[in-house]
């Protein structure tokens, strides 16, 4: 059963992750903690100014909850091989990231684990 | 006589107070500060003034908290915005002498881009103009990929009343031009961590920015825009070589925001950029100064570095604002957005 795994991944906080945030992340997301979610992709927007996925997750009461996942611009993800067809509607994924403030069901993506075992990291090219 | 003597004595504490608060202290002036993160070096201008209300300081044109204790202990706290968009502080503590200060710093607050504690130092800034003997200017053409070196990414700036009043009305995210695919313009575009390409042709340099697929022309042989050229967020840019440094001055700008905080850039602003290559020619460094006295008490400064990278291509950047408008509609915020139309540009 898929459940919201709301684990504080403090270890991740100490890894330098660079992604491009082209809007006010402080206003929307909290850097205080990192959470992990598992679920099924409902919708995909693979477009600039930032990609967006809707993820259906079963909560602890077995109810379906939709999370709004936000990622970097397409151009940055594409450089790392994260292209449009890597995550499609219906795919089962596990994603970690920074949650929205005040319990808002939003997540700023750090890393996505795909069902084939591969991992996509939302990290800007430093060079 | 006795009365005068008595009253003169009573003035001594007052005079001392005036002296200590109003006279320039030995720390006053402009310093060049550098800070060593675990894998990069940041550089900035640190300005310190003694005023009637005490010691005040600025880093890259933005206000900082500064305290001196005892004979020569100093503490500086400066805010910054990490590459992911989170705001944090750097606390620098140490000691100062007449022409040198140094110590250690640490990051405070939750940030995605973690910095290990490290050393910092500062020396008196001397604005020496070094005349280059090079007859031909260096070749800066090619594709450049951004690094995260040099830039303190100072977050808050020292605003005028007009600038503060504007900021109070600004709504982060909802008022930001580029989230709805509208041009962010200068100076923000220059500071974003996307690659850009420089092409040289007769009388001009052309800069192709990946972000928002923007084209910028730097005119090397004319000083004035063509008649009726409209203002824009890319402005009108004139370039001159000062030895091996390319100096670009830009005006004819349209209103935009300076950075993610939403501080205003007025139509009367000018931007000064200074580009120079590293000794090995593999890094392009830039200092970007925004002159906008309507909104800023001190000119905001950013520094950027790019690395020459033949493997980097400028990717196309098509933009679809659905990811902005659809969630806003779903959250019943569309009317709020429409009601604020006059506040956006």
Interface residues (C-beta under 8 A of the other chain):
Chain A: X13 X14 X15 X16 X17 X18 X19 X20 X21 X22 X23 X24 X25 X26 X27 X28 X29 X30 X31 X32 X45 X47 X48 X49 X50 X51 X52 X68 X70 X73 X74 X75 X76 X78 X79 X98 X108 X110 X124 X125 X126 X127
Chain B: X81 X83 X84 X85 X86 X87 X109 X110 X111 X112 X113 X114 X145 X147 X148 X172 X173 X176 X178 X179 X181 X192 X193 X194 X210 X211 X260 X261 X262 X307 X309 X315 X316 X317 X318 X319 X320 X321 X322 X323 X324 X327
